[in-house]
């Protein structure tokens, strides 16, 4: 599977959380902040002030932790088993 848009859902309650542009193949280990396409109308909540954790907007299940893998670039390190990914349509 090549690069493409993924929809990320909470594994616990199934809620849609956000969409992410993933480069290349393989597991989703990190989500770079500048490639997150927030849910409509929710960009402020998810992407506004950089939150320490990525949580499900519905059930507050924790799915990721904020990290700075490169200077000036932020990302969420995803917690394995907390989310489901689906190819976006
Ligand atoms: Zn949830």
PDB file of the backbone (N, CA, C, O) and the ligand in Angstrom, with CONECT records:
HET     ZN  A 101       1
ATOM      1  N   UNK A   1       0.848  -1.197   0.000  1.00  0.00           N
ATOM      2  CA  UNK A   1       0.000   0.000   0.000  1.00  0.00           C
ATOM      3  C   UNK A   1       0.882   1.245   0.000  1.00  0.00           C
ATOM      4  O   UNK A   1       1.788   1.379   0.822  1.00  0.00           O
ATOM      5  N   UNK A   2       0.612   2.118  -0.899  1.00  0.00           N
ATOM      6  CA  UNK A   2       1.426   3.334  -1.013  1.00  0.00           C
ATOM      7  C   UNK A   2       0.927   4.412  -0.047  1.00  0.00           C
ATOM      8  O   UNK A   2       0.046   4.169   0.777  1.00  0.00           O
ATOM      9  N   UNK A   3       1.501   5.583  -0.167  1.00  0.00           N
ATOM     10  CA  UNK A   3       1.076   6.703   0.670  1.00  0.00           C
ATOM     11  C   UNK A   3      -0.402   6.987   0.453  1.00  0.00           C
ATOM     12  O   UNK A   3      -0.951   6.747  -0.623  1.00  0.00           O
ATOM     13  N   UNK A   4      -1.020   7.496   1.484  1.00  0.00           N
ATOM     14  CA  UNK A   4      -2.434   7.819   1.327  1.00  0.00           C
ATOM     15  C   UNK A   4      -3.050   8.300   2.612  1.00  0.00           C
ATOM     16  O   UNK A   4      -2.429   8.311   3.675  1.00  0.00           O
ATOM     17  N   UNK A   5      -4.310   8.702   2.473  1.00  0.00           N
ATOM     18  CA  UNK A   5      -5.034   9.227   3.621  1.00  0.00           C
ATOM     19  C   UNK A   5      -5.649   8.089   4.420  1.00  0.00           C
ATOM     20  O   UNK A   5      -6.289   7.195   3.866  1.00  0.00           O
ATOM     21  N   UNK A   6      -5.446   8.138   5.721  1.00  0.00           N
ATOM     22  CA  UNK A   6      -6.022   7.136   6.612  1.00  0.00           C
ATOM     23  C   UNK A   6      -7.030   7.796   7.548  1.00  0.00           C
ATOM     24  O   UNK A   6      -6.835   8.925   7.997  1.00  0.00           O
ATOM     25  N   UNK A   7      -8.092   7.080   7.829  1.00  0.00           N
ATOM     26  CA  UNK A   7      -9.005   7.508   8.882  1.00  0.00           C
ATOM     27  C   UNK A   7      -8.646   6.732  10.144  1.00  0.00           C
ATOM     28  O   UNK A   7      -8.514   5.509  10.130  1.00  0.00           O
ATOM     29  N   UNK A   8      -8.493   7.472  11.226  1.00  0.00           N
ATOM     30  CA  UNK A   8      -8.134   6.852  12.494  1.00  0.00           C
ATOM     31  C   UNK A   8      -9.369   6.828  13.387  1.00  0.00           C
ATOM     32  O   UNK A   8     -10.027   7.846  13.601  1.00  0.00           O
ATOM     33  N   UNK A   9      -9.659   5.648  13.896  1.00  0.00           N
ATOM     34  CA  UNK A   9     -10.808   5.467  14.776  1.00  0.00           C
ATOM     35  C   UNK A   9     -10.347   4.946  16.133  1.00  0.00           C
ATOM     36  O   UNK A   9      -9.346   4.238  16.243  1.00  0.00           O
ATOM     37  N   UNK A  10     -11.097   5.311  17.146  1.00  0.00           N
ATOM     38  CA  UNK A  10     -10.851   4.796  18.486  1.00  0.00           C
ATOM     39  C   UNK A  10     -11.183   3.305  18.518  1.00  0.00           C
ATOM     40  O   UNK A  10     -12.232   2.883  18.033  1.00  0.00           O
ATOM     41  N   UNK A  11     -10.281   2.518  19.094  1.00  0.00           N
ATOM     42  CA  UNK A  11     -10.546   1.087  19.131  1.00  0.00           C
ATOM     43  C   UNK A  11     -11.577   0.730  20.200  1.00  0.00           C
ATOM     44  O   UNK A  11     -12.280  -0.275  20.086  1.00  0.00           O
ATOM     45  N   UNK A  12     -11.658   1.546  21.219  1.00  0.00           N
ATOM     46  CA  UNK A  12     -12.574   1.225  22.307  1.00  0.00           C
ATOM     47  C   UNK A  12     -14.024   1.495  21.930  1.00  0.00           C
ATOM     48  O   UNK A  12     -14.879   0.625  22.095  1.00  0.00           O
ATOM     49  N   UNK A  13     -14.314   2.712  21.418  1.00  0.00           N
ATOM     50  CA  UNK A  13     -15.722   3.044  21.155  1.00  0.00           C
ATOM     51  C   UNK A  13     -16.034   3.130  19.667  1.00  0.00           C
ATOM     52  O   UNK A  13     -17.199   3.241  19.286  1.00  0.00           O
ATOM     53  N   UNK A  14     -15.013   3.082  18.827  1.00  0.00           N
ATOM     54  CA  UNK A  14     -15.235   3.096  17.390  1.00  0.00           C
ATOM     55  C   UNK A  14     -15.399   4.476  16.784  1.00  0.00           C
ATOM     56  O   UNK A  14     -15.603   4.584  15.575  1.00  0.00           O
ATOM     57  N   UNK A  15     -15.316   5.535  17.575  1.00  0.00           N
ATOM     58  CA  UNK A  15     -15.509   6.883  17.057  1.00  0.00           C
ATOM     59  C   UNK A  15     -14.401   7.292  16.086  1.00  0.00           C
ATOM     60  O   UNK A  15     -13.235   6.930  16.244  1.00  0.00           O
ATOM     61  N   UNK A  16     -14.810   8.054  15.087  1.00  0.00           N
ATOM     62  CA  UNK A  16     -13.839   8.661  14.193  1.00  0.00           C
ATOM     63  C   UNK A  16     -13.061   9.719  14.964  1.00  0.00           C
ATOM     64  O   UNK A  16     -13.654  10.530  15.675  1.00  0.00           O
ATOM     65  N   UNK A  17     -11.746   9.716  14.831  1.00  0.00           N
ATOM     66  CA  UNK A  17     -10.935  10.686  15.572  1.00  0.00           C
ATOM     67  C   UNK A  17     -10.332  11.729  14.644  1.00  0.00           C
ATOM     68  O   UNK A  17     -10.500  12.929  14.860  1.00  0.00           O
ATOM     69  N   UNK A  18      -9.636  11.275  13.616  1.00  0.00           N
ATOM     70  CA  UNK A  18      -9.039  12.220  12.681  1.00  0.00           C
ATOM     71  C   UNK A  18      -8.571  11.487  11.429  1.00  0.00           C
ATOM     72  O   UNK A  18      -8.603  10.258  11.360  1.00  0.00           O
ATOM     73  N   UNK A  19      -8.134  12.268  10.442  1.00  0.00           N
ATOM     74  CA  UNK A  19      -7.557  11.701   9.234  1.00  0.00           C
ATOM     75  C   UNK A  19      -6.101  12.099   9.160  1.00  0.00           C
ATOM     76  O   UNK A  19      -5.706  13.177   9.605  1.00  0.00           O
ATOM     77  N   UNK A  20      -5.312  11.209   8.589  1.00  0.00           N
ATOM     78  CA  UNK A  20      -3.870  11.413   8.578  1.00  0.00           C
ATOM     79  C   UNK A  20      -3.288  11.006   7.237  1.00  0.00           C
ATOM     80  O   UNK A  20      -3.621   9.955   6.689  1.00  0.00           O
ATOM     81  N   UNK A  21      -2.415  11.852   6.721  1.00  0.00           N
ATOM     82  CA  UNK A  21      -1.717  11.530   5.479  1.00  0.00           C
ATOM     83  C   UNK A  21      -0.466  10.735   5.830  1.00  0.00           C
ATOM     84  O   UNK A  21       0.475  11.262   6.424  1.00  0.00           O
ATOM     85  N   UNK A  22      -0.471   9.460   5.453  1.00  0.00           N
ATOM     86  CA  UNK A  22       0.665   8.612   5.781  1.00  0.00           C
ATOM     87  C   UNK A  22       1.550   8.418   4.573  1.00  0.00           C
ATOM     88  O   UNK A  22       1.086   8.106   3.476  1.00  0.00           O
ATOM     89  N   UNK A  23       2.847   8.612   4.800  1.00  0.00           N
ATOM     90  CA  UNK A  23       3.832   8.402   3.745  1.00  0.00           C
ATOM     91  C   UNK A  23       4.333   6.963   3.820  1.00  0.00           C
ATOM     92  O   UNK A  23       4.743   6.490   4.880  1.00  0.00           O
ATOM     93  N   UNK A  24       4.294   6.290   2.703  1.00  0.00           N
ATOM     94  CA  UNK A  24       4.876   4.953   2.629  1.00  0.00           C
ATOM     95  C   UNK A  24       4.044   3.896   3.332  1.00  0.00           C
ATOM     96  O   UNK A  24       2.904   4.132   3.733  1.00  0.00           O
ATOM     97  N   UNK A  25       4.651   2.718   3.470  1.00  0.00           N
ATOM     98  CA  UNK A  25       3.923   1.574   3.988  1.00  0.00           C
ATOM     99  C   UNK A  25       4.307   1.304   5.436  1.00  0.00           C
ATOM    100  O   UNK A  25       5.127   2.015   6.017  1.00  0.00           O
ATOM    101  N   UNK A  26       3.720   0.297   5.993  1.00  0.00           N
ATOM    102  CA  UNK A  26       4.116  -0.151   7.324  1.00  0.00           C
ATOM    103  C   UNK A  26       3.210   0.331   8.422  1.00  0.00           C
ATOM    104  O   UNK A  26       2.169   0.945   8.187  1.00  0.00           O
ATOM    105  N   UNK A  27       3.632   0.038   9.620  1.00  0.00           N
ATOM    106  CA  UNK A  27       2.826   0.362  10.793  1.00  0.00           C
ATOM    107  C   UNK A  27       2.781   1.866  11.014  1.00  0.00           C
ATOM    108  O   UNK A  27       3.668   2.613  10.599  1.00  0.00           O
ATOM    109  N   UNK A  28       1.729   2.272  11.673  1.00  0.00           N
ATOM    110  CA  UNK A  28       1.596   3.678  12.038  1.00  0.00           C
ATOM    111  C   UNK A  28       2.193   3.848  13.431  1.00  0.00           C
ATOM    112  O   UNK A  28       1.550   3.566  14.442  1.00  0.00           O
ATOM    113  N   UNK A  29       3.438   4.317  13.458  1.00  0.00           N
ATOM    114  CA  UNK A  29       4.142   4.465  14.728  1.00  0.00           C
ATOM    115  C   UNK A  29       4.002   5.888  15.237  1.00  0.00           C
ATOM    116  O   UNK A  29       3.789   6.128  16.425  1.00  0.00           O
ATOM    117  N   UNK A  30       4.129   6.833  14.297  1.00  0.00           N
ATOM    118  CA  UNK A  30       4.032   8.251  14.643  1.00  0.00           C
ATOM    119  C   UNK A  30       3.079   8.948  13.698  1.00  0.00           C
ATOM    120  O   UNK A  30       2.979   8.604  12.520  1.00  0.00           O
ATOM    121  N   UNK A  31       2.383   9.930  14.234  1.00  0.00           N
ATOM    122  CA  UNK A  31       1.595  10.806  13.375  1.00  0.00           C
ATOM    123  C   UNK A  31       2.165  12.206  13.488  1.00  0.00           C
ATOM    124  O   UNK A  31       2.072  12.845  14.535  1.00  0.00           O
ATOM    125  N   UNK A  32       2.751  12.671  12.407  1.00  0.00           N
ATOM    126  CA  UNK A  32       3.299  14.029  12.412  1.00  0.00           C
ATOM    127  C   UNK A  32       2.164  15.033  12.399  1.00  0.00           C
ATOM    128  O   UNK A  32       1.179  14.901  11.671  1.00  0.00           O
ATOM    129  N   UNK A  33       2.344  16.034  13.231  1.00  0.00           N
ATOM    130  CA  UNK A  33       1.288  17.017  13.429  1.00  0.00           C
ATOM    131  C   UNK A  33       0.900  17.730  12.140  1.00  0.00           C
ATOM    132  O   UNK A  33      -0.276  18.005  11.902  1.00  0.00           O
ATOM    133  N   UNK A  34       1.890  18.025  11.318  1.00  0.00           N
ATOM    134  CA  UNK A  34       1.589  18.783  10.103  1.00  0.00           C
ATOM    135  C   UNK A  34       0.933  17.931   9.019  1.00  0.00           C
ATOM    136  O   UNK A  34       0.593  18.446   7.954  1.00  0.00           O
ATOM    137  N   UNK A  35       0.752  16.646   9.273  1.00  0.00           N
ATOM    138  CA  UNK A  35       0.052  15.813   8.302  1.00  0.00           C
ATOM    139  C   UNK A  35      -1.315  15.365   8.799  1.00  0.00           C
ATOM    140  O   UNK A  35      -2.008  14.597   8.132  1.00  0.00           O
ATOM    141  N   UNK A  36      -1.690  15.843   9.957  1.00  0.00           N
ATOM    142  CA  UNK A  36      -3.008  15.500  10.494  1.00  0.00           C
ATOM    143  C   UNK A  36      -4.060  16.394   9.861  1.00  0.00           C
ATOM    144  O   UNK A  36      -3.939  17.619   9.851  1.00  0.00           O
ATOM    145  N   UNK A  37      -5.087  15.757   9.339  1.00  0.00           N
ATOM    146  CA  UNK A  37      -6.248  16.483   8.853  1.00  0.00           C
ATOM    147  C   UNK A  37      -7.335  16.255   9.890  1.00  0.00           C
ATOM    148  O   UNK A  37      -7.923  15.175   9.948  1.00  0.00           O
ATOM    149  N   UNK A  38      -7.600  17.241  10.689  1.00  0.00           N
ATOM    150  CA  UNK A  38      -8.543  17.044  11.788  1.00  0.00           C
ATOM    151  C   UNK A  38      -9.941  16.834  11.262  1.00  0.00           C
ATOM    152  O   UNK A  38     -10.270  17.203  10.135  1.00  0.00           O
ATOM    153  N   UNK A  39     -10.742  16.240  12.096  1.00  0.00           N
ATOM    154  CA  UNK A  39     -12.154  16.087  11.785  1.00  0.00           C
ATOM    155  C   UNK A  39     -12.755  17.461  11.557  1.00  0.00           C
ATOM    156  O   UNK A  39     -12.332  18.447  12.161  1.00  0.00           O
ATOM    157  N   UNK A  40     -13.733  17.512  10.689  1.00  0.00           N
ATOM    158  CA  UNK A  40     -14.359  18.787  10.363  1.00  0.00           C
ATOM    159  C   UNK A  40     -14.820  19.509  11.624  1.00  0.00           C
ATOM    160  O   UNK A  40     -15.518  18.937  12.462  1.00  0.00           O
ATOM    161  N   UNK A  41     -14.426  20.759  11.744  1.00  0.00           N
ATOM    162  CA  UNK A  41     -14.880  21.564  12.862  1.00  0.00           C
ATOM    163  C   UNK A  41     -14.174  21.263  14.172  1.00  0.00           C
ATOM    164  O   UNK A  41     -14.440  21.905  15.189  1.00  0.00           O
ATOM    165  N   UNK A  42     -13.284  20.300  14.150  1.00  0.00           N
ATOM    166  CA  UNK A  42     -12.639  19.920  15.395  1.00  0.00           C
ATOM    167  C   UNK A  42     -11.150  20.215  15.380  1.00  0.00           C
ATOM    168  O   UNK A  42     -10.423  19.832  16.296  1.00  0.00           O
ATOM    169  N   UNK A  43     -10.701  20.899  14.334  1.00  0.00           N
ATOM    170  CA  UNK A  43      -9.269  21.126  14.212  1.00  0.00           C
ATOM    171  C   UNK A  43      -8.734  21.896  15.423  1.00  0.00           C
ATOM    172  O   UNK A  43      -7.634  21.637  15.910  1.00  0.00           O
ATOM    173  N   UNK A  44      -9.529  22.834  15.885  1.00  0.00           N
ATOM    174  CA  UNK A  44      -9.097  23.634  17.031  1.00  0.00           C
ATOM    175  C   UNK A  44      -8.851  22.752  18.248  1.00  0.00           C
ATOM    176  O   UNK A  44      -7.842  22.879  18.942  1.00  0.00           O
ATOM    177  N   UNK A  45      -9.799  21.857  18.481  1.00  0.00           N
ATOM    178  CA  UNK A  45      -9.694  21.002  19.662  1.00  0.00           C
ATOM    179  C   UNK A  45      -8.520  20.048  19.607  1.00  0.00           C
ATOM    180  O   UNK A  45      -7.847  19.821  20.613  1.00  0.00           O
ATOM    181  N   UNK A  46      -8.274  19.491  18.437  1.00  0.00           N
ATOM    182  CA  UNK A  46      -7.224  18.488  18.329  1.00  0.00           C
ATOM    183  C   UNK A  46      -5.881  19.145  18.049  1.00  0.00           C
ATOM    184  O   UNK A  46      -4.863  18.767  18.628  1.00  0.00           O
ATOM    185  N   UNK A  47      -5.887  20.130  17.158  1.00  0.00           N
ATOM    186  CA  UNK A  47      -4.628  20.653  16.645  1.00  0.00           C
ATOM    187  C   UNK A  47      -4.327  22.070  17.114  1.00  0.00           C
ATOM    188  O   UNK A  47      -3.295  22.624  16.734  1.00  0.00           O
ATOM    189  N   UNK A  48      -5.167  22.662  17.903  1.00  0.00           N
ATOM    190  CA  UNK A  48      -4.943  24.035  18.313  1.00  0.00           C
ATOM    191  C   UNK A  48      -3.708  24.148  19.192  1.00  0.00           C
ATOM    192  O   UNK A  48      -2.589  24.055  18.688  1.00  0.00           O
ATOM    193  N   UNK A  49      -3.879  24.341  20.456  1.00  0.00           N
ATOM    194  CA  UNK A  49      -2.724  24.271  21.336  1.00  0.00           C
ATOM    195  C   UNK A  49      -2.296  22.806  21.370  1.00  0.00           C
ATOM    196  O   UNK A  49      -3.129  21.926  21.587  1.00  0.00           O
ATOM    197  N   UNK A  50      -1.039  22.543  21.165  1.00  0.00           N
ATOM    198  CA  UNK A  50      -0.584  21.161  21.019  1.00  0.00           C
ATOM    199  C   UNK A  50      -0.824  20.393  22.312  1.00  0.00           C
ATOM    200  O   UNK A  50      -0.165  20.662  23.316  1.00  0.00           O
ATOM    201  N   UNK A  51      -1.748  19.450  22.307  1.00  0.00           N
ATOM    202  CA  UNK A  51      -2.036  18.729  23.546  1.00  0.00           C
ATOM    203  C   UNK A  51      -0.970  17.681  23.834  1.00  0.00           C
ATOM    204  O   UNK A  51      -0.315  17.168  22.927  1.00  0.00           O
ATOM    205  N   UNK A  52      -0.817  17.379  25.096  1.00  0.00           N
ATOM    206  CA  UNK A  52       0.187  16.405  25.510  1.00  0.00           C
ATOM    207  C   UNK A  52      -0.177  14.999  25.063  1.00  0.00           C
ATOM    208  O   UNK A  52       0.689  14.164  24.800  1.00  0.00           O
ATOM    209  N   UNK A  53      -1.473  14.758  24.984  1.00  0.00           N
ATOM    210  CA  UNK A  53      -1.915  13.427  24.594  1.00  0.00           C
ATOM    211  C   UNK A  53      -2.991  13.513  23.521  1.00  0.00           C
ATOM    212  O   UNK A  53      -3.766  14.467  23.459  1.00  0.00           O
ATOM    213  N   UNK A  54      -3.011  12.495  22.688  1.00  0.00           N
ATOM    214  CA  UNK A  54      -4.112  12.351  21.743  1.00  0.00           C
ATOM    215  C   UNK A  54      -5.149  11.450  22.394  1.00  0.00           C
ATOM    216  O   UNK A  54      -4.867  10.298  22.723  1.00  0.00           O
ATOM    217  N   UNK A  55      -6.336  11.978  22.573  1.00  0.00           N
ATOM    218  CA  UNK A  55      -7.386  11.174  23.194  1.00  0.00           C
ATOM    219  C   UNK A  55      -8.609  11.151  22.296  1.00  0.00           C
ATOM    220  O   UNK A  55      -8.822  12.047  21.480  1.00  0.00           O
ATOM    221  N   UNK A  56      -9.400  10.117  22.462  1.00  0.00           N
ATOM    222  CA  UNK A  56     -10.651  10.000  21.718  1.00  0.00           C
ATOM    223  C   UNK A  56     -11.592  11.111  22.165  1.00  0.00           C
ATOM    224  O   UNK A  56     -11.789  11.301  23.365  1.00  0.00           O
ATOM    225  N   UNK A  57     -12.186  11.862  21.209  1.00  0.00           N
ATOM    226  CA  UNK A  57     -13.094  12.953  21.594  1.00  0.00           C
ATOM    227  C   UNK A  57     -14.380  12.436  22.235  1.00  0.00           C
ATOM    228  O   UNK A  57     -15.095  13.191  22.894  1.00  0.00           O
ATOM    229  N   UNK A  58     -14.668  11.171  22.043  1.00  0.00           N
ATOM    230  CA  UNK A  58     -15.913  10.612  22.583  1.00  0.00           C
ATOM    231  C   UNK A  58     -15.729   9.978  23.962  1.00  0.00           C
ATOM    232  O   UNK A  58     -16.476  10.288  24.890  1.00  0.00           O
ATOM    233  N   UNK A  59     -14.738   9.090  24.103  1.00  0.00           N
ATOM    234  CA  UNK A  59     -14.621   8.335  25.358  1.00  0.00           C
ATOM    235  C   UNK A  59     -13.315   8.646  26.094  1.00  0.00           C
ATOM    236  O   UNK A  59     -13.035   8.040  27.129  1.00  0.00           O
ATOM    237  N   UNK A  60     -12.524   9.568  25.581  1.00  0.00           N
ATOM    238  CA  UNK A  60     -11.255  10.022  26.168  1.00  0.00           C
ATOM    239  C   UNK A  60     -10.209   8.911  26.306  1.00  0.00           C
ATOM    240  O   UNK A  60      -9.244   9.054  27.057  1.00  0.00           O
ATOM    241  N   UNK A  61     -10.399   7.828  25.596  1.00  0.00           N
ATOM    242  CA  UNK A  61      -9.394   6.766  25.523  1.00  0.00           C
ATOM    243  C   UNK A  61      -8.082   7.353  24.994  1.00  0.00           C
ATOM    244  O   UNK A  61      -8.088   8.056  23.984  1.00  0.00           O
ATOM    245  N   UNK A  62      -6.983   7.079  25.648  1.00  0.00           N
ATOM    246  CA  UNK A  62      -5.698   7.657  25.234  1.00  0.00           C
ATOM    247  C   UNK A  62      -5.073   6.832  24.110  1.00  0.00           C
ATOM    248  O   UNK A  62      -4.923   5.615  24.214  1.00  0.00           O
ATOM    249  N   UNK A  63      -4.715   7.531  23.036  1.00  0.00           N
ATOM    250  CA  UNK A  63      -4.222   6.842  21.851  1.00  0.00           C
ATOM    251  C   UNK A  63      -2.804   7.225  21.471  1.00  0.00           C
ATOM    252  O   UNK A  63      -2.168   6.523  20.685  1.00  0.00           O
ATOM    253  N   UNK A  64      -2.299   8.319  22.010  1.00  0.00           N
ATOM    254  CA  UNK A  64      -0.956   8.733  21.619  1.00  0.00           C
ATOM    255  C   UNK A  64      -0.387   9.744  22.588  1.00  0.00           C
ATOM    256  O   UNK A  64      -1.106  10.371  23.366  1.00  0.00           O
ATOM    257  N   UNK A  65       0.936   9.886  22.517  1.00  0.00           N
ATOM    258  CA  UNK A  65       1.654  10.820  23.376  1.00  0.00           C
ATOM    259  C   UNK A  65       2.454  11.769  22.499  1.00  0.00           C
ATOM    260  O   UNK A  65       3.083  11.350  21.528  1.00  0.00           O
ATOM    261  N   UNK A  66       2.428  13.048  22.847  1.00  0.00           N
ATOM    262  CA  UNK A  66       3.151  14.039  22.062  1.00  0.00           C
ATOM    263  C   UNK A  66       4.661  13.879  22.223  1.00  0.00           C
ATOM    264  O   UNK A  66       5.173  13.725  23.332  1.00  0.00           O
ATOM    265  N   UNK A  67       5.354  13.918  21.098  1.00  0.00           N
ATOM    266  CA  UNK A  67       6.817  13.856  21.100  1.00  0.00           C
ATOM    267  C   UNK A  67       7.350  14.879  20.102  1.00  0.00           C
ATOM    268  O   UNK A  67       6.598  15.395  19.274  1.00  0.00           O
ATOM    269  N   UNK A  68       8.630  15.167  20.180  1.00  0.00           N
ATOM    270  CA  UNK A  68       9.278  16.048  19.213  1.00  0.00           C
ATOM    271  C   UNK A  68      10.419  15.268  18.563  1.00  0.00           C
ATOM    272  O   UNK A  68      11.564  15.350  19.009  1.00  0.00           O
ATOM    273  N   UNK A  69      10.106  14.509  17.505  1.00  0.00           N
ATOM    274  CA  UNK A  69      11.117  13.638  16.900  1.00  0.00           C
ATOM    275  C   UNK A  69      12.206  14.414  16.159  1.00  0.00           C
ATOM    276  O   UNK A  69      13.331  13.932  16.027  1.00  0.00           O
ATOM    277  N   UNK A  70      11.882  15.591  15.685  1.00  0.00           N
ATOM    278  CA  UNK A  70      12.859  16.450  15.018  1.00  0.00           C
ATOM    279  C   UNK A  70      12.650  17.849  15.558  1.00  0.00           C
ATOM    280  O   UNK A  70      11.540  18.206  15.952  1.00  0.00           O
ATOM    281  N   UNK A  71      13.718  18.652  15.582  1.00  0.00           N
ATOM    282  CA  UNK A  71      13.553  20.023  16.065  1.00  0.00           C
ATOM    283  C   UNK A  71      12.484  20.745  15.252  1.00  0.00           C
ATOM    284  O   UNK A  71      12.509  20.714  14.021  1.00  0.00           O
ATOM    285  N   UNK A  72      11.567  21.380  15.922  1.00  0.00           N
ATOM    286  CA  UNK A  72      10.547  22.156  15.244  1.00  0.00           C
ATOM    287  C   UNK A  72       9.430  21.351  14.631  1.00  0.00           C
ATOM    288  O   UNK A  72       8.558  21.909  13.964  1.00  0.00           O
ATOM    289  N   UNK A  73       9.438  20.055  14.844  1.00  0.00           N
ATOM    290  CA  UNK A  73       8.379  19.241  14.262  1.00  0.00           C
ATOM    291  C   UNK A  73       7.792  18.334  15.335  1.00  0.00           C
ATOM    292  O   UNK A  73       8.511  17.596  16.008  1.00  0.00           O
ATOM    293  N   UNK A  74       6.496  18.401  15.479  1.00  0.00           N
ATOM    294  CA  UNK A  74       5.867  17.624  16.530  1.00  0.00           C
ATOM    295  C   UNK A  74       5.082  16.459  15.967  1.00  0.00           C
ATOM    296  O   UNK A  74       4.667  16.462  14.808  1.00  0.00           O
ATOM    297  N   UNK A  75       4.892  15.472  16.808  1.00  0.00           N
ATOM    298  CA  UNK A  75       4.186  14.268  16.391  1.00  0.00           C
ATOM    299  C   UNK A  75       3.541  13.611  17.600  1.00  0.00           C
ATOM    300  O   UNK A  75       3.880  13.902  18.747  1.00  0.00           O
ATOM    301  N   UNK A  76       2.604  12.719  17.312  1.00  0.00           N
ATOM    302  CA  UNK A  76       2.101  11.831  18.346  1.00  0.00           C
ATOM    303  C   UNK A  76       2.754  10.475  18.154  1.00  0.00           C
ATOM    304  O   UNK A  76       2.749   9.925  17.052  1.00  0.00           O
ATOM    305  N   UNK A  77       3.315   9.939  19.222  1.00  0.00           N
ATOM    306  CA  UNK A  77       3.741   8.550  19.175  1.00  0.00           C
ATOM    307  C   UNK A  77       2.525   7.724  19.553  1.00  0.00           C
ATOM    308  O   UNK A  77       1.973   7.867  20.644  1.00  0.00           O
ATOM    309  N   UNK A  78       2.116   6.862  18.638  1.00  0.00           N
ATOM    310  CA  UNK A  78       0.868   6.136  18.825  1.00  0.00           C
ATOM    311  C   UNK A  78       1.053   4.959  19.763  1.00  0.00           C
ATOM    312  O   UNK A  78       2.088   4.293  19.754  1.00  0.00           O
ATOM    313  N   UNK A  79       0.044   4.715  20.562  1.00  0.00           N
ATOM    314  CA  UNK A  79       0.068   3.587  21.482  1.00  0.00           C
ATOM    315  C   UNK A  79      -0.539   2.390  20.754  1.00  0.00           C
ATOM    316  O   UNK A  79      -1.710   2.416  20.374  1.00  0.00           O
ATOM    317  N   UNK A  80       0.265   1.338  20.560  1.00  0.00           N
ATOM    318  CA  UNK A  80      -0.232   0.189  19.796  1.00  0.00           C
ATOM    319  C   UNK A  80      -1.488  -0.401  20.429  1.00  0.00           C
ATOM    320  O   UNK A  80      -1.596  -0.508  21.650  1.00  0.00           O
ATOM    321  N   UNK A  81      -2.425  -0.778  19.579  1.00  0.00           N
ATOM    322  CA  UNK A  81      -3.629  -1.445  20.058  1.00  0.00           C
ATOM    323  C   UNK A  81      -4.727  -0.520  20.546  1.00  0.00           C
ATOM    324  O   UNK A  81      -5.749  -0.990  21.046  1.00  0.00           O
ATOM    325  N   UNK A  82      -4.535   0.799  20.411  1.00  0.00           N
ATOM    326  CA  UNK A  82      -5.550   1.730  20.909  1.00  0.00           C
ATOM    327  C   UNK A  82      -6.386   2.324  19.787  1.00  0.00           C
ATOM    328  O   UNK A  82      -7.367   3.022  20.045  1.00  0.00           O
ATOM    329  N   UNK A  83      -6.011   2.058  18.561  1.00  0.00           N
ATOM    330  CA  UNK A  83      -6.713   2.705  17.449  1.00  0.00           C
ATOM    331  C   UNK A  83      -6.867   1.719  16.295  1.00  0.00           C
ATOM    332  O   UNK A  83      -6.201   0.685  16.230  1.00  0.00           O
ATOM    333  N   UNK A  84      -7.774   2.085  15.386  1.00  0.00           N
ATOM    334  CA  UNK A  84      -7.934   1.341  14.144  1.00  0.00           C
ATOM    335  C   UNK A  84      -7.714   2.304  12.989  1.00  0.00           C
ATOM    336  O   UNK A  84      -8.126   3.462  13.052  1.00  0.00           O
ATOM    337  N   UNK A  85      -7.076   1.833  11.952  1.00  0.00           N
ATOM    338  CA  UNK A  85      -6.861   2.660  10.782  1.00  0.00           C
ATOM    339  C   UNK A  85      -7.627   2.088   9.608  1.00  0.00           C
ATOM    340  O   UNK A  85      -7.775   0.875   9.459  1.00  0.00           O
ATOM    341  N   UNK A  86      -8.105   2.991   8.788  1.00  0.00           N
ATOM    342  CA  UNK A  86      -8.879   2.593   7.618  1.00  0.00           C
ATOM    343  C   UNK A  86      -8.482   3.514   6.494  1.00  0.00           C
ATOM    344  O   UNK A  86      -8.258   4.705   6.712  1.00  0.00           O
ATOM    345  N   UNK A  87      -8.393   2.980   5.299  1.00  0.00           N
ATOM    346  CA  UNK A  87      -8.086   3.834   4.170  1.00  0.00           C
ATOM    347  C   UNK A  87      -9.249   4.802   3.934  1.00  0.00           C
ATOM    348  O   UNK A  87     -10.409   4.397   3.861  1.00  0.00           O
ATOM    349  N   UNK A  88      -8.914   6.075   3.818  1.00  0.00           N
ATOM    350  CA  UNK A  88      -9.945   7.087   3.650  1.00  0.00           C
ATOM    351  C   UNK A  88     -10.496   7.060   2.233  1.00  0.00           C
ATOM    352  O   UNK A  88      -9.777   6.746   1.283  1.00  0.00           O
ATOM    353  N   UNK A  89     -11.795   7.394   2.094  1.00  0.00           N
ATOM    354  CA  UNK A  89     -12.393   7.396   0.763  1.00  0.00           C
ATOM    355  C   UNK A  89     -12.551   8.789   0.214  1.00  0.00           C
ATOM    356  O   UNK A  89     -13.041   8.962  -0.902  1.00  0.00           O
TER     357      UNK A  89
HETATM  358 ZN    ZN A 101     -13.371   6.313  21.994  1.00  0.00          ZN
END
